[in-house]
Each structure stands twice: as structure tokens, then as C-alpha cells.
Amino acid sequence: MPYIIVTTRFPLNKAKEVAQKYIEERQKNPPDRSLGKEILQGAIMADGDKIKTIGITEVKEGKGDEALIKTQDGMVAYHVIEGYEYKIEIFFSLFSDLCAEKNL
């Protein structure tokens, strides 16, 4: 089972702008549950002079490409925020799948 993990970093002074953009985007483009399930939504921490967030979505089988495109499309709105950075990664749950096969 693949997971899409989005990590963001932005300057402390942009927190309010990012939060407003996040709410706006979630209202316009809510998560598509046909593509996957949000496991972690916007966990946040201070990271030096920036704020760092992560979000994790468990992608449904056969929906990887579509989920990745939706994730990338959702990040475009943040390009206007100075200093906003993000990274989209795909992880796979090798061990949980193997354990399920062996009933562990």
C-alpha cells in the first residue's frame, strides 16, 4: 500500500497566510476519499526559523497516479507564498503487507 507524504516548510511570518490558504483550498478542493484516506493531516512543528508540517495519505490500490496528480495540483496554490517549500514523497508499506500475508 503506498503512502503520499507531503512535507512543507515556510517562514514563521507566513504562518497566518499559509493557514488562510490551507482553509481556502480545503473548502474548494476537499480530500477525495475515492483516492485514499488521510492518515495524518497537517502535523506541525517549529523548525528553527521556519514552520514544518507533514501530511500523510494512504492511497487506495490502483489510485496512485491520480492521487499524486491531485496532491501536486493542490500544492500549486501555495506557489504565491514567498518562502514556501514543499516535498512530495511516496512510501510503500512493505512490512505491513508481509505481516498481513503471514498473519503476524
C-alpha positions, 0 to 999 in steps of 0.5 A: 500500500503506498503512502503520499507524504507531503512535507512543507516548510515556510517562514514563521511570518507566513504562518497566518497566510499559509493557514488562510490558504490551507482553509481556502483550498480545503473548502474548494478542493476537499480530500477525495476519499475515492483516492485514499484516506488521510492518515495524518493531516497537517502535523506541525512543528517549529523548525528553527526559523521556519514552520514544518508540517507533514501530511500523510495519505494512504492511497487506495490500490490502483489510485496512485497516479491520480492521487499524486496528480491531485496532491501536486495540483493542490500544492500549486496554490501555495506557489504565491507564498514567498518562502514556501517549500514543499516535498512530495514523497511516496512510501510503500508499506512493505512490512505491513503487507508481509505481516498481513500475508503471514498473519503476524 
